[in-house]
Amino acid sequence: QVQLVESGGGLVQAGGSLRLSCAPSGRTFSSSSMAWFRQAPGKERNFVAAITRSGTITRYEDSVKGRFTISRDNPKNTVYLQMNSLKPEDTAVYYCAARERTIPAIATMWGEYDYWGQGTQVTVSS
């Protein structure tokens, strides 16, 4: 069984930065694309960012472009989300996701992912 463990969430003022990390526990696996999603209270879980296995292709939700950066460390099977210029509307529980399927090379829908973390709370105060 594969589990993903997120860390790095917390409370930050608007304009501040946080860096989220996500690493697997349990059996080893080779992930293809990895991603971050977020869910605000009373709202659906939405795509934030994704990255291919090679790290050469990334995708971002429009509202985070230019502020968030996704990256990965393949030897550690770890994915990161650097969040800068945070806004109150970024407040949500952030989930990382990983998949073993290789087609497509990058995925932006939560249903396309095989493994999920338990989530980490990010709160941005105004």
BELDAMO-V356281 format. One record per backbone hydrogen bond with DSSP energy under -0.5 kcal/mol. CO is the residue of the C=O (numbers start at 1). NH is the residue of the N-H. E is the energy in kcal/mol with one decimal. If there is no record, write none. Layout:
BEGIN
CO,NH,E  CO,NH,E
END
This chain:
BEGIN
1,27,-1.3  3,25,-3.3  4,6,-0.5  4,118,-0.6  5,23,-2.0  7,21,-2.6  10,123,-2.7  12,125,-2.4  13,16,-2.3  15,85,-0.6  16,86,-2.3  18,83,-3.3  20,81,-2.2  21,7,-2.1  22,79,-2.1  23,5,-2.9  25,3,-2.4  29,31,-0.7  33,99,-1.3  34,51,-2.4  35,97,-2.3  36,48,-2.4  36,49,-1.7  37,95,-2.9  38,46,-3.3  39,93,-2.4  40,43,-2.2  44,40,-0.5  46,38,-2.5  48,61,-2.6  49,36,-2.9  50,59,-2.1  51,34,-2.0  52,55,-0.5  57,52,-2.2  59,50,-2.1  61,64,-1.8  61,65,-0.8  62,65,-0.8  64,67,-2.2  64,68,-2.4  67,84,-2.0  69,82,-3.0  71,80,-3.1  72,74,-0.5  73,76,-0.6  73,77,-0.7  73,78,-2.1  74,77,-1.1  78,73,-2.8  79,22,-1.6  80,71,-1.7  81,20,-2.7  81,83,-0.6  82,69,-2.3  82,84,-0.6  83,18,-2.1  86,15,-3.1  87,90,-2.3  88,91,-1.9  92,94,-0.6  92,122,-2.6  93,39,-2.2  94,120,-2.0  95,37,-2.9  96,117,-1.8  97,35,-2.4  98,114,-1.6  98,115,-2.5  99,32,-3.5  109,112,-1.9  110,113,-1.6  115,98,-2.0  116,4,-1.1  120,94,-2.9  121,10,-0.9  122,92,-2.0  123,12,-2.6  123,125,-0.6  125,14,-2.4
END
